Amino acid sequence: MGTQLAVEDNVTVRFTIPNKYKVILLNDDQTPMEFVVELLCVIFNKSISEAEHITLEVHNTGRGIAGIYTYEVAEQKVHEAIAASRAHGFPLSFEMEEE
């Protein structure tokens, strides 16, 4: 026959919500706006409208938020975006800031 297993149902689970990080796109005078819009759509999953808005914000203020992610995701997106920019010969830069 089978054995019975007693399960205690008074369990406390503790977890912390990971910190979020802003990926900040920095302005430069060499990267074309069309490239920035495409990069925001492809890497940061922005709509064309969102990407254009962010691009204009970067152009007007010098910086804009490309997205907000957990640390690992933000770091990966920064690496992907910089690699794509360099592959096309552009000096586009990004920063990460804790939210």
DSSP file (Angstrom, degrees, kcal/mol; ACC not computed):
  #  RESIDUE AA STRUCTURE BP1 BP2  ACC     N-H-->O    O-->H-N    N-H-->O    O-->H-N    TCO  KAPPA ALPHA  PHI   PSI    X-CA   Y-CA   Z-CA
    1    1 A M              0   0    0      0, 0.0     2,-0.1     0, 0.0     0, 0.0   0.000 360.0 360.0 360.0 174.8    0.0    0.0    0.0
    2    2 A G        -     0   0    0      1,-0.0     2,-0.3     0, 0.0     0, 0.0  -0.441 360.0-122.5 -89.4 163.0    1.0    3.7   -0.1
    3    3 A T        -     0   0    0     -2,-0.1     2,-0.4     2,-0.0    -1,-0.0  -0.765  23.1-123.0-101.5 151.5    2.4    5.8    2.5
    4    4 A Q        -     0   0    0     -2,-0.3     2,-0.5     2,-0.0     0, 0.0  -0.757  18.2-152.0 -95.1 140.5    0.8    9.0    3.7
    5    5 A L        -     0   0    0     -2,-0.4     2,-0.5     2,-0.0    -2,-0.0  -0.951   7.7-143.9-114.5 123.8    2.8   12.2    3.5
    6    6 A A        -     0   0    0     -2,-0.5     2,-0.5     2,-0.0    -2,-0.0  -0.756  16.3-164.3 -87.7 127.1    1.9   15.0    6.0
    7    7 A V        -     0   0    0     -2,-0.5     2,-0.5     2,-0.0    -2,-0.0  -0.952  13.3-139.9-115.9 125.8    2.2   18.5    4.5
    8    8 A E        -     0   0    0     -2,-0.5    -2,-0.0     1,-0.1     3,-0.0  -0.721  10.6-165.2 -83.8 127.7    2.4   21.5    6.6
    9    9 A D        +     0   0    0     -2,-0.5     2,-0.9     1,-0.2    -1,-0.1   0.285  65.9  92.0 -98.8  11.1    0.3   24.3    5.1
   10   10 A N        +     0   0    0      2,-0.0     2,-0.4     0, 0.0    -1,-0.2  -0.640  56.0 149.7-104.2  73.6    1.7   27.1    7.2
   11   11 A V        -     0   0    0     -2,-0.9     2,-0.6     2,-0.0    -2,-0.0  -0.896  34.9-152.2-112.8 134.2    4.6   28.2    4.9
   12   12 A T        -     0   0    0     -2,-0.4     2,-0.5     2,-0.0    -2,-0.0  -0.918  10.1-165.9-105.9 125.2    5.9   31.7    4.6
   13   13 A V        -     0   0    0     -2,-0.6     2,-0.4     2,-0.0    -2,-0.0  -0.939   4.6-169.9-111.6 128.1    7.5   32.6    1.3
   14   14 A R        +     0   0    0     -2,-0.5     2,-0.3     2,-0.0    -2,-0.0  -0.957  13.8 157.6-119.3 135.1    9.6   35.8    1.2
   15   15 A F        -     0   0    0     -2,-0.4     2,-0.4     2,-0.0    -2,-0.0  -0.985  29.2-134.7-148.6 158.0   10.9   37.4   -2.0
   16   16 A T        -     0   0    0     -2,-0.3     3,-0.0     3,-0.0    -2,-0.0  -0.915  23.0-120.4-115.3 143.6   12.0   40.7   -3.1
   17   17 A I        -     0   0    0     -2,-0.4     3,-0.1     1,-0.1    -2,-0.0  -0.681  39.2-112.9 -79.1 128.7   11.0   42.5   -6.2
   18   18 A P        -     0   0    0      0, 0.0    -1,-0.1     0, 0.0     2,-0.0  -0.288  33.3-103.0 -64.7 147.9   14.2   43.2   -8.3
   19   19 A N        -     0   0    0      1,-0.1    52,-0.6    -3,-0.0     2,-0.3  -0.324  34.7-129.6 -64.9 151.1   15.2   46.8   -8.7
   20   20 A K  E     -A   70   0A   0     50,-0.2    79,-2.9    -3,-0.1     2,-0.4  -0.783  16.6-154.4-105.1 150.6   14.4   48.4  -12.1
   21   21 A Y  E     -AB  69  98A   0     48,-3.8    48,-2.5    -2,-0.3     2,-0.4  -0.982  10.8-134.1-128.1 135.9   16.9   50.3  -14.2
   22   22 A K  E     -AB  68  97A   0     75,-3.5    75,-2.0    -2,-0.4     2,-0.7  -0.708  12.9-143.2 -84.2 134.7   16.3   53.0  -16.8
   23   23 A V  E     -AB  67  96A   0     44,-3.1    43,-3.2    -2,-0.4    44,-1.0  -0.909  22.2-157.4 -96.3 115.3   18.1   52.6  -20.1
   24   24 A I  E     -AB  65  95A   0     71,-3.3    71,-2.2    -2,-0.7     2,-0.5  -0.838   6.2-149.8-102.0 125.0   19.0   56.2  -21.0
   25   25 A L  E     -AB  64  94A   0     39,-3.3    39,-1.8    -2,-0.5     2,-0.3  -0.808  16.5-148.7 -91.6 129.5   19.7   57.1  -24.6
   26   26 A L  E     -AB  63  93A   0     67,-2.5    67,-0.6    -2,-0.5    37,-0.2  -0.781  14.8-114.2-104.3 144.4   22.2   60.0  -25.0
   27   27 A N        +     0   0    0     35,-2.4     2,-0.3    -2,-0.3    32,-0.1  -0.410  34.3 171.7 -74.4 146.8   22.2   62.6  -27.8
   28   28 A D        -     0   0    0      3,-0.2    34,-0.1    -2,-0.1    64,-0.1  -0.954  36.3-127.9-144.6 164.9   25.0   62.9  -30.3
   29   29 A D  S    S+     0   0    0     -2,-0.3    -2,-0.0     1,-0.1    30,-0.0   0.326  99.3  54.3 -96.7   8.4   25.3   64.9  -33.5
   30   30 A Q  S    S+     0   0    0      2,-0.1    -1,-0.1     1,-0.0    62,-0.0   0.715  80.4  87.3-113.9 -27.9   26.2   62.1  -35.8
   31   31 A T  S    S-     0   0    0      1,-0.1    -3,-0.2     2,-0.0    59,-0.0  -0.641  78.5-123.4 -81.1 123.6   23.6   59.3  -35.5
   32   32 A P     >  -     0   0    0      0, 0.0     4,-1.8     0, 0.0     3,-0.5  -0.344  12.9-126.4 -65.9 144.5   20.7   59.9  -37.9
   33   33 A M  H  > S+     0   0    0      1,-0.2     4,-2.6     2,-0.2     5,-0.2   0.852 109.2  60.2 -58.6 -36.2   17.2   60.1  -36.3
   34   34 A E  H  > S+     0   0    0      1,-0.2     4,-2.2     2,-0.2    -1,-0.2   0.892 105.2  48.4 -61.1 -39.9   15.9   57.4  -38.6
   35   35 A F  H  > S+     0   0    0     -3,-0.5     4,-2.7     2,-0.2    -1,-0.2   0.914 110.6  50.5 -66.2 -42.4   18.5   54.9  -37.2
   36   36 A V  H  X S+     0   0    0     -4,-1.8     4,-2.5     2,-0.2    -2,-0.2   0.916 110.4  49.7 -62.5 -43.7   17.6   55.8  -33.6
   37   37 A V  H  X S+     0   0    0     -4,-2.6     4,-2.0     2,-0.2    -1,-0.2   0.932 112.8  46.9 -60.7 -46.3   13.9   55.2  -34.3
   38   38 A E  H  X S+     0   0    0     -4,-2.2     4,-2.8     1,-0.2     5,-0.3   0.918 111.6  51.0 -62.9 -43.3   14.6   51.9  -35.9
   39   39 A L  H  X>S+     0   0    0     -4,-2.7     4,-2.6     1,-0.2     5,-0.9   0.909 109.6  50.2 -60.8 -43.5   16.9   50.9  -33.1
   40   40 A L  H  X5S+     0   0    0     -4,-2.5     6,-1.8     1,-0.2     4,-0.5   0.863 113.7  46.3 -64.0 -36.0   14.3   51.8  -30.5
   41   41 A C  H  <5S+     0   0    0     -4,-2.0     4,-0.5     4,-0.2    -2,-0.2   0.931 120.1  37.3 -70.4 -45.9   11.7   49.7  -32.4
   42   42 A V  H  <5S+     0   0    0     -4,-2.8    -2,-0.2    -5,-0.2    -3,-0.2   0.945 129.7  25.4 -76.2 -49.9   13.8   46.7  -32.9
   43   43 A I  H  <5S+     0   0    0     -4,-2.6    -3,-0.2    -5,-0.3    -2,-0.1   0.862 131.8  35.0 -86.5 -37.7   15.8   46.4  -29.7
   44   44 A F  S  <<S-     0   0    0     -5,-0.9    -3,-0.2    -4,-0.5    -1,-0.2   0.351 100.1-126.1-103.0   6.2   13.5   48.2  -27.2
   45   45 A N        +     0   0    0     -4,-0.5     2,-0.3    -6,-0.2    -4,-0.2   0.834  52.9 156.8  55.7  38.6   10.2   47.0  -28.8
   46   46 A K        -     0   0    0     -6,-1.8    -1,-0.2    -9,-0.1     2,-0.1  -0.642  44.3-115.6 -90.9 151.2    8.8   50.5  -29.1
   47   47 A S     >  -     0   0    0     -2,-0.3     4,-2.9     1,-0.1     5,-0.2  -0.375  34.3-105.4 -72.7 164.8    6.1   51.5  -31.6
   48   48 A I  H  > S+     0   0    0      1,-0.2     4,-2.5     2,-0.2     5,-0.2   0.909 123.3  51.2 -59.7 -40.8    7.2   53.9  -34.3
   49   49 A S  H  > S+     0   0    0      2,-0.2     4,-2.1     1,-0.2    -1,-0.2   0.931 112.3  44.9 -62.9 -46.7    5.2   56.6  -32.5
   50   50 A E  H  > S+     0   0    0      1,-0.2     4,-2.6     2,-0.2     5,-0.2   0.922 113.6  50.8 -62.1 -44.1    6.9   55.9  -29.2
   51   51 A A  H  X S+     0   0    0     -4,-2.9     4,-2.5     1,-0.2    -2,-0.2   0.892 110.3  48.8 -63.0 -41.1   10.3   55.7  -30.8
   52   52 A E  H  X S+     0   0    0     -4,-2.5     4,-2.3    -5,-0.2    -1,-0.2   0.902 111.1  50.8 -65.4 -40.4    9.8   59.0  -32.6
   53   53 A H  H  X S+     0   0    0     -4,-2.1     4,-2.1     2,-0.2    -2,-0.2   0.936 112.6  45.5 -62.5 -47.0    8.7   60.7  -29.3
   54   54 A I  H  X S+     0   0    0     -4,-2.6     4,-2.5     1,-0.2    -2,-0.2   0.911 111.7  52.9 -62.5 -42.9   11.8   59.4  -27.5
   55   55 A T  H  X S+     0   0    0     -4,-2.5     4,-2.4     1,-0.2    -1,-0.2   0.900 110.0  47.3 -61.5 -42.3   14.1   60.4  -30.3
   56   56 A L  H  X S+     0   0    0     -4,-2.3     4,-2.5     2,-0.2    -1,-0.2   0.876 110.3  52.9 -67.4 -37.0   12.7   64.0  -30.3
   57   57 A E  H  X S+     0   0    0     -4,-2.1     4,-2.8     2,-0.2     6,-0.5   0.925 110.7  47.2 -61.8 -43.8   13.1   64.1  -26.5
   58   58 A V  H  X S+     0   0    0     -4,-2.5     4,-2.1     1,-0.2    -2,-0.2   0.914 112.9  49.5 -63.1 -43.1   16.7   63.0  -26.9
   59   59 A H  H  < S+     0   0    0     -4,-2.4    -2,-0.2    -5,-0.2    -1,-0.2   0.891 118.8  38.2 -62.5 -40.4   17.3   65.6  -29.6
   60   60 A N  H  < S+     0   0    0     -4,-2.5    -2,-0.2    -5,-0.1    -1,-0.2   0.825 131.7  22.8 -83.8 -32.9   15.7   68.4  -27.5
   61   61 A T  H  < S-     0   0    0     -4,-2.8    -3,-0.2    -5,-0.2    -2,-0.2   0.558 101.0-113.5-114.2 -11.3   17.0   67.6  -24.0
   62   62 A G  S  < S+     0   0    0     -4,-2.1   -35,-2.4    -5,-0.4     2,-0.3   0.293  89.4  42.3  96.4 -11.1   20.1   65.5  -24.7
   63   63 A R  E     -A   26   0A   0     -6,-0.5     2,-0.3   -37,-0.2   -37,-0.2  -0.988  55.5-179.3-162.2 157.6   18.7   62.3  -23.2
   64   64 A G  E     -A   25   0A   0    -39,-1.8   -39,-3.3    -2,-0.3     2,-0.6  -0.986  35.9-100.5-158.6 156.7   15.6   60.1  -23.1
   65   65 A I  E     -A   24   0A   0     -2,-0.3   -41,-0.2   -41,-0.2     3,-0.1  -0.721  26.3-176.7 -86.9 118.2   14.4   56.9  -21.5
   66   66 A A  E     -     0   0A   0    -43,-3.2     2,-0.3    -2,-0.6    -1,-0.2   0.761  66.3 -41.8 -81.9 -27.4   14.6   54.0  -24.0
   67   67 A G  E     -A   23   0A   0    -44,-1.0   -44,-3.1     2,-0.0     2,-0.4  -0.947  47.5-115.5 174.4 168.9   13.0   51.6  -21.5
   68   68 A I  E     +A   22   0A   0     -2,-0.3     2,-0.3   -46,-0.2   -46,-0.2  -0.994  45.1 148.5-129.1 124.8   12.9   50.4  -17.9
   69   69 A Y  E     -A   21   0A   0    -48,-2.5   -48,-3.8    -2,-0.4    -2,-0.0  -0.847  50.9 -76.4-144.3 171.7   14.0   46.8  -17.1
   70   70 A T  E  >  -A   20   0A   0     -2,-0.3     4,-2.9   -50,-0.2     5,-0.3  -0.334  60.1 -97.5 -66.4 164.6   15.6   44.6  -14.5
   71   71 A Y  H  > S+     0   0    0    -52,-0.6     4,-2.8     1,-0.2     5,-0.2   0.912 121.9  47.2 -54.9 -49.9   19.3   45.0  -14.3
   72   72 A E  H  > S+     0   0    0      1,-0.2     4,-2.1     2,-0.2    -1,-0.2   0.899 114.8  45.6 -63.3 -42.0   20.2   42.0  -16.5
   73   73 A V  H  > S+     0   0    0      2,-0.2     4,-2.5     1,-0.2    -1,-0.2   0.921 113.5  49.7 -67.9 -43.5   17.7   42.9  -19.2
   74   74 A A  H  X S+     0   0    0     -4,-2.9     4,-2.3     1,-0.2    -2,-0.2   0.927 111.2  49.7 -60.0 -45.1   18.8   46.6  -19.2
   75   75 A E  H  X S+     0   0    0     -4,-2.8     4,-2.2    -5,-0.3    -1,-0.2   0.905 111.3  49.0 -61.1 -42.7   22.4   45.6  -19.4
   76   76 A Q  H  X S+     0   0    0     -4,-2.1     4,-2.6    -5,-0.2    -1,-0.2   0.913 110.7  49.8 -64.5 -42.9   21.7   43.3  -22.4
   77   77 A K  H  X S+     0   0    0     -4,-2.5     4,-2.6     2,-0.2     5,-0.2   0.888 109.6  51.8 -64.8 -38.7   19.7   45.9  -24.2
   78   78 A V  H  X S+     0   0    0     -4,-2.3     4,-2.5     2,-0.2     5,-0.2   0.937 111.5  47.2 -61.4 -46.6   22.5   48.4  -23.7
   79   79 A H  H  X S+     0   0    0     -4,-2.2     4,-2.5     1,-0.2    -2,-0.2   0.923 113.7  47.6 -61.6 -44.8   25.0   46.0  -25.2
   80   80 A E  H  X S+     0   0    0     -4,-2.6     4,-2.4     2,-0.2    -1,-0.2   0.920 113.4  47.7 -62.0 -44.6   22.8   45.1  -28.1
   81   81 A A  H  X S+     0   0    0     -4,-2.6     4,-2.2     2,-0.2    -2,-0.2   0.903 113.6  46.3 -66.8 -41.9   22.1   48.8  -28.9
   82   82 A I  H  X S+     0   0    0     -4,-2.5     4,-2.7    -5,-0.2     5,-0.2   0.911 112.5  51.1 -67.0 -41.3   25.7   49.8  -28.7
   83   83 A A  H  X S+     0   0    0     -4,-2.5     4,-2.3    -5,-0.2    -2,-0.2   0.915 111.8  47.1 -62.1 -42.9   26.8   46.9  -30.8
   84   84 A A  H  X S+     0   0    0     -4,-2.4     4,-1.1     2,-0.2    -1,-0.2   0.905 112.7  50.0 -64.7 -41.3   24.2   47.7  -33.5
   85   85 A S  H  <>S+     0   0    0     -4,-2.2     5,-3.1     1,-0.2     3,-0.5   0.933 112.9  45.2 -63.0 -46.6   25.2   51.4  -33.4
   86   86 A R  H ><5S+     0   0    0     -4,-2.7     3,-1.4     1,-0.2    -1,-0.2   0.875 107.2  59.0 -66.2 -36.7   29.0   50.6  -33.8
   87   87 A A  H 3<5S+     0   0    0     -4,-2.3    -1,-0.2     1,-0.3    -2,-0.2   0.794 110.3  43.7 -62.3 -27.1   28.2   48.0  -36.6
   88   88 A H  T 3<5S-     0   0    0     -4,-1.1    -1,-0.3    -3,-0.5    -2,-0.2   0.340 122.3-107.5 -98.5   4.8   26.6   50.9  -38.5
   89   89 A G  T < 5S+     0   0    0     -3,-1.4    -3,-0.2     1,-0.3    -2,-0.1   0.721  74.5 133.2  81.3  22.3   29.4   53.3  -37.7
   90   90 A F      < -     0   0    0     -5,-3.1    -1,-0.3    -6,-0.2    -2,-0.1  -0.824  54.0-143.0-109.5 147.9   27.5   55.5  -35.2
   91   91 A P        +     0   0    0      0, 0.0    -5,-0.1     0, 0.0    -1,-0.1   0.113  41.4 156.8 -92.8  22.2   28.7   56.7  -31.8
   92   92 A L        -     0   0    0    -11,-0.1     2,-0.3   -10,-0.1   -65,-0.1  -0.176  24.3-159.3 -52.9 137.0   25.3   56.4  -30.1
   93   93 A S  E     -B   26   0A   0    -67,-0.6   -67,-2.5    -8,-0.1     2,-0.3  -0.871  11.9-167.9-124.8 155.0   25.7   56.0  -26.3
   94   94 A F  E     -B   25   0A   0     -2,-0.3     2,-0.3   -69,-0.2   -69,-0.2  -0.944   1.9-164.0-136.4 156.1   23.5   54.7  -23.5
   95   95 A E  E     -B   24   0A   0    -71,-2.2   -71,-3.3    -2,-0.3     2,-0.4  -0.921  14.1-136.6-132.5 160.6   23.6   54.8  -19.7
   96   96 A M  E     -B   23   0A   0     -2,-0.3     2,-0.4   -73,-0.2   -73,-0.2  -0.976  20.4-178.1-117.8 136.9   21.8   52.8  -17.0
   97   97 A E  E     -B   22   0A   0    -75,-2.0   -75,-3.5    -2,-0.4     2,-0.2  -0.999  31.0-115.3-132.4 135.9   20.3   54.5  -13.9
   98   98 A E  E      B   21   0A   0     -2,-0.4   -77,-0.3   -77,-0.2   -79,-0.0  -0.484 360.0 360.0 -67.1 138.0   18.5   52.8  -11.1
   99   99 A E              0   0    0    -79,-2.9    -1,-0.1    -2,-0.2   -78,-0.1   0.468 360.0 360.0 -77.1 360.0   14.9   53.8  -10.9
